[in-house]
Amino acid sequence: IKFLDRILAVRREQLGKDHKDVGGCLHSLGLAHMERSEIDEALKHLTESLAIRNECFGEESLEAAATLHILGRAYGKKGQNDKAADALVRALRIRKVELGNDAFECAQTLCSLGEVQEAMGKNQEALNCYNEALRVF
C-alpha cells in the first residue's frame, strides 16, 4: 500500500488529480485496502476512483463497472447492503451490456450480489443470482 500511495502522489503531481491513471491507481488502492479489511479507506479511494472513471470513460464504461463491483463489495462488508446492492446491480447491468450475459465478470458480480441479497434476507433473489452465476461458471 505504501508503494501505491507513492505512485498515486506522483501521478497526481505529474498528470493532474482527475487523470484516468489516477483513477486506476485509486481503484487499486481501494482493492488493496479491501484485502486488508480496511473498509473505510477502501470506500474513500473507490468513491474517488469512480468519480474519475465516470468522467474519463463514462458512467457506462467497463472501468466504472469494475470500480462499482469492488465498491459494492466494500459496502457489503460494512453492512450497508442497500448501497452494496445498488452498486452491484449497476456494475452487472454495464457488464452484461458490454460483455454479454455469459462473461466471467458478470458471474463474479452475480456472486457478490447474491451475498448481499442473502445478507438482506432475500434468499430467493440470492439463490437466483447464485444459479445464474453457476450457469456461467
C-alpha positions in Angstrom: 0.0 0.0 0.0 2.9 2.4 0.7 4.1 1.9 -2.9 0.6 2.6 -4.3 0.3 5.7 -2.1 3.6 6.9 -3.5 2.6 6.1 -7.1 -0.7 7.9 -6.5 1.2 11.0 -5.3 3.5 11.0 -8.3 0.6 10.5 -10.8 -1.4 13.3 -9.3 1.6 15.6 -9.4 2.6 14.8 -13.0 -0.8 14.0 -14.6 -3.3 16.0 -12.5 -5.8 14.9 -9.9 -8.5 13.9 -12.5 -6.4 11.9 -14.9 -7.6 8.3 -15.8 -4.4 6.8 -14.4 -5.1 8.5 -11.1 -8.5 6.8 -11.1 -6.9 3.5 -11.9 -4.4 3.9 -9.0 -7.2 4.8 -6.6 -9.1 1.7 -7.7 -6.0 -0.4 -7.0 -5.6 1.2 -3.6 -9.2 0.6 -2.8 -8.9 -3.1 -3.7 -5.7 -3.4 -1.6 -7.5 -1.8 1.4 -10.4 -4.3 0.9 -8.0 -7.2 1.0 -6.7 -5.9 4.4 -10.3 -5.3 5.7 -9.7 -1.6 5.9 -13.1 -0.9 4.6 -13.4 2.9 5.3 -10.1 3.5 3.5 -11.3 1.3 0.6 -14.6 3.2 0.3 -12.7 6.5 0.3 -10.4 5.5 -2.6 -13.1 3.7 -4.5 -15.5 6.6 -4.4 -12.9 8.9 -5.7 -11.9 6.4 -8.3 -15.5 6.0 -9.5 -15.9 9.8 -9.9 -12.7 10.0 -12.1 -13.6 6.9 -14.1 -17.1 8.2 -14.8 -15.7 11.5 -16.0 -12.9 9.9 -18.1 -14.5 6.8 -19.5 -18.3 7.4 -18.9 -20.7 6.1 -16.4 -21.5 3.1 -18.5 -17.9 2.0 -19.1 -16.2 -1.2 -18.0 -13.8 0.8 -15.9 -16.7 2.2 -14.0 -18.2 -1.2 -13.7 -15.0 -2.7 -12.2 -14.9 0.0 -9.5 -18.7 -0.3 -8.9 -18.2 -4.0 -8.3 -15.5 -3.5 -5.7 -17.4 -0.6 -4.2 -20.4 -2.8 -3.8 -18.4 -5.5 -2.0 -17.0 -2.8 0.3 -20.4 -1.5 1.2 -21.5 -5.1 1.8 -18.6 -5.7 4.2 -19.6 -2.5 6.0 -23.2 -3.8 6.3 -24.6 -1.0 4.0 -26.5 -3.6 2.0 -28.8 -1.2 0.1 -25.8 0.8 -1.2 -24.0 -2.5 -1.9 -26.9 -3.9 -3.9 -27.2 -0.6 -5.9 -23.6 -0.6 -6.9 -23.5 -4.2 -7.8 -26.7 -4.0 -9.9 -25.2 -1.1 -11.8 -22.0 -3.0 -12.3 -23.9 -6.1 -13.5 -26.0 -4.1 -15.9 -22.9 -2.4 -17.5 -21.0 -5.7 -17.7 -24.0 -7.5 -19.3 -24.3 -4.8 -22.0 -20.6 -4.5 -22.7 -19.5 -8.2 -22.3 -22.7 -10.3 -22.7 -24.6 -12.3 -20.2 -22.1 -15.2 -20.2 -19.0 -13.2 -19.2 -16.9 -14.3 -16.2 -17.1 -10.8 -14.9 -20.9 -11.0 -14.8 -20.7 -14.2 -12.8 -18.4 -12.6 -10.3 -20.8 -9.7 -9.8 -23.7 -12.1 -9.6 -21.9 -13.9 -6.7 -21.3 -10.7 -4.9 -24.9 -9.6 -5.4 -26.1 -13.0 -4.1 -24.1 -12.5 -0.9 -25.7 -9.1 -0.4 -29.1 -10.4 -1.1 -28.6 -13.2 1.3 -27.4 -10.7 4.0 -30.6 -8.8 3.4 -32.7 -11.9 4.0 -33.7 -12.0 0.3 -32.9 -15.7 0.0 -34.8 -16.4 -3.3 -33.1 -13.4 -5.0 -29.8 -14.6 -3.7 -30.4 -18.1 -5.0 -31.3 -16.7 -8.4 -28.0 -14.8 -8.5 -26.0 -17.9 -7.5 -27.8 -20.1 -10.1 -27.2 -17.6 -12.9 -23.5 -17.3 -11.8 -23.2 -21.1 -11.7 -24.6 -21.3 -15.3 -21.8 -19.0 -16.4 -19.0 -20.7 -14.4 
